[in-house]
Amino acid sequence: MSGRLLFLQNGPSRDSVAQLPERFASWGLDVDARWAYDGDFPERLDGYDGIFLSGSPHGAYEDVPFIRREHDLIREAESLDIPMLGVCFGSQILGSALCGRDQVFRRSFCEVGNKWLDVAPAARTDLIADAIGERVYMFVWHNDEVRADHPDMTILASSDLCPNQIWRYRDRKIWGIQGHPEVTQAQARVWFEQSRATMERDGADIEQLKATADEALPAKTMLSKFAALCGATAA
């Protein structure tokens, strides 16, 4: 029996360069992709074996209808013990909904680049982060981030500028990833060009980003392991 994944697209377009709903489907999941940004949410969470929360140009602290609705959905999903994984804004709104809105803040400057993250010992026995190694490489790009000092958060990886790059909520099957393990090397180069003006405004060197882009396969194991977890929940 395949697991059923609720995929919440929090960006201004139904589609993204990473094509993650298709990738989750390739891992055997039945994906229900909803455009949360446009207010498209399921009426009930019955029947979902996992939830993925995408990035967004918004901040988790903003008073926007879809953000308020997503906070409620996250808390309901947590009460139902539904596994959740959020990337970038998805990580931030998980932190805001489960640990308090004061957990998300705007940095004084953007962190952007292809970076090595230091992996914490707790990752070695984690359900989805146990294969990322002692250091893990991925693209990061964020102005907002989640604080790293909440007692309900286990920090799994950090960068030189952000102490909370990957985290887990308590001992629950809920994770946040600040960076972007989802993009392939080819997709990253397309994304860098599409977002050139914004990334350069945030301090990025686009040519350097292209030159240092990587498949980031160890980081991607978190996504495939999360998919397998959702499938196992269904079984």
C-alpha positions in Angstrom: 0.0 0.0 0.0 1.5 3.4 -1.0 1.4 6.3 1.4 -0.7 9.4 0.6 1.2 12.6 0.8 -0.3 16.1 1.2 2.1 18.5 -0.6 1.5 22.1 0.3 2.9 24.5 -2.3 3.4 27.8 -0.5 4.9 29.7 -3.4 3.2 32.1 -5.9 3.2 29.5 -8.6 1.6 26.1 -8.6 4.8 24.6 -9.9 8.5 25.0 -8.9 11.7 24.2 -10.7 12.4 21.3 -8.3 9.3 19.3 -9.4 9.0 17.7 -6.0 5.5 16.4 -6.3 6.6 14.3 -9.2 9.7 13.1 -7.3 7.7 12.0 -4.3 5.3 10.2 -6.7 8.4 8.4 -8.2 9.1 7.1 -4.8 5.8 5.4 -4.6 3.6 8.0 -2.9 0.1 9.1 -3.9 0.6 12.9 -3.9 -2.2 15.3 -3.3 -0.6 18.6 -4.4 -2.4 21.7 -3.1 -1.7 25.3 -3.8 -1.8 26.6 -0.3 -0.6 30.0 -1.3 -3.9 30.4 -3.2 -6.0 29.1 -0.3 -6.3 25.5 -1.5 -6.3 23.3 1.6 -8.1 19.9 2.2 -11.1 20.0 4.4 -9.9 17.1 6.5 -6.5 15.4 7.2 -8.0 11.9 7.3 -6.2 9.5 5.0 -2.9 11.4 4.8 0.3 9.6 5.8 2.6 12.6 5.5 2.7 16.3 4.8 5.4 18.2 2.9 5.5 22.0 3.3 7.4 24.0 0.6 9.2 27.3 0.6 7.6 30.7 0.1 8.5 34.4 -0.4 6.4 35.1 2.7 7.5 35.1 6.3 5.9 32.6 8.7 5.1 35.6 11.1 3.0 37.4 8.5 -0.7 37.9 9.1 -1.8 36.4 5.8 -4.9 34.1 5.4 -3.0 31.1 4.0 -0.3 31.4 6.7 -2.9 31.5 9.5 -4.7 28.4 8.0 -1.4 26.5 7.6 -0.5 27.2 11.3 -3.8 25.5 12.3 -3.3 22.6 9.9 0.2 21.9 11.3 -1.1 21.8 14.9 -3.9 19.5 13.8 -1.5 17.2 12.0 0.8 17.1 15.0 -2.2 16.1 17.2 -2.9 13.3 14.7 0.7 12.1 14.6 1.1 12.7 10.9 4.7 12.9 9.8 5.7 16.4 8.4 8.7 17.8 6.6 9.2 21.4 5.8 11.9 23.1 3.6 12.9 26.8 4.0 9.6 28.6 4.7 8.1 25.2 5.4 10.7 24.7 8.2 10.0 28.2 9.6 6.2 27.7 9.7 6.6 24.4 11.4 8.8 26.1 14.1 6.3 28.9 14.4 3.2 26.7 14.7 4.7 24.1 17.1 7.2 26.2 19.2 5.8 29.7 19.0 5.7 32.6 16.6 8.7 34.2 18.3 10.9 31.4 17.1 11.1 32.8 13.5 13.0 36.0 13.0 14.4 38.1 10.1 18.2 38.1 9.8 20.1 41.3 9.5 21.5 40.0 6.2 20.8 37.1 3.9 22.6 33.7 4.0 23.0 32.5 0.5 25.4 30.0 -1.1 26.3 26.4 -1.7 27.5 25.4 1.8 28.8 22.6 3.9 26.8 22.2 7.1 28.1 20.7 10.3 26.0 17.7 11.3 25.2 17.1 15.0 25.7 13.7 16.7 21.9 13.4 17.1 21.6 13.0 13.3 23.4 9.6 13.5 20.3 7.9 14.9 17.7 10.1 13.3 15.0 8.5 11.2 15.6 10.6 8.1 19.0 12.3 8.7 21.1 9.2 9.6 22.7 9.0 6.1 23.9 12.6 5.6 27.3 12.1 7.1 29.4 14.3 9.5 29.0 17.2 7.1 26.4 17.7 4.4 26.4 20.0 1.3 23.4 21.9 0.0 22.2 25.3 -1.3 20.9 27.7 1.3 19.1 31.0 0.7 17.1 32.7 3.4 16.5 36.0 5.1 14.3 34.4 7.9 15.3 31.6 10.1 14.3 29.5 13.1 15.9 30.1 16.5 18.0 27.2 17.8 17.3 27.5 21.5 13.9 26.0 21.9 13.7 22.9 24.3 11.4 21.1 21.9 13.9 21.3 19.0 16.7 18.9 18.4 19.3 20.5 16.2 20.6 18.1 13.5 22.8 20.5 11.5 24.1 24.0 11.4 26.1 26.4 9.2 28.7 29.1 10.1 25.9 31.7 10.0 22.8 29.7 11.0 22.8 27.4 14.1 19.5 25.8 13.0 19.8 24.4 9.5 18.1 21.1 10.2 16.0 20.3 13.2 13.5 17.8 14.6 10.5 18.5 16.8 10.7 16.5 20.1 10.8 12.8 19.2 8.0 13.2 16.7 8.2 12.5 13.0 8.5 16.2 12.2 11.5 17.9 10.6 12.5 21.2 9.3 15.3 21.9 6.7 16.3 25.5 6.2 18.3 24.9 3.0 17.3 23.3 -0.3 18.2 19.7 -0.7 15.4 19.2 -3.2 17.1 20.9 -6.2 19.3 18.9 -8.5 22.4 20.4 -10.0 20.7 21.1 -13.3 17.6 22.5 -11.6 19.8 24.7 -9.4 21.4 26.4 -12.4 18.0 27.1 -13.9 16.8 28.5 -10.6 19.8 30.7 -10.2 19.1 32.3 -13.5 15.4 32.7 -12.9 16.1 34.4 -9.6 19.3 36.2 -10.6 18.1 39.7 -9.7 16.8 38.7 -6.3 19.8 36.5 -5.4 22.2 39.2 -6.5 20.3 41.7 -4.4 20.8 39.3 -1.5 24.5 39.2 -2.0 24.9 36.1 -4.2 27.5 35.6 -7.0 25.5 33.7 -9.6 28.5 32.5 -11.5 30.1 31.1 -8.4 26.8 29.4 -7.4 26.6 27.7 -10.8 30.2 26.6 -10.6 29.7 25.1 -7.1 26.3 23.6 -7.6 26.1 19.9 -6.8 23.6 17.0 -6.9 23.8 17.1 -3.0 22.8 13.4 -3.0 23.5 12.8 0.7 21.2 15.7 1.6 18.5 14.2 -0.7 18.4 11.0 1.4 16.4 13.0 3.9 13.7 13.4 1.3 13.7 9.8 0.1 13.7 8.5 3.7 10.8 10.8 4.6 8.9 9.3 1.6 9.7 5.8 2.8 8.5 6.8 6.3 5.2 8.0 4.8 4.9 4.7 2.9 5.6 2.7 6.0 3.0 4.7 7.9 0.4 3.7 5.3 1.4 0.0 5.6 
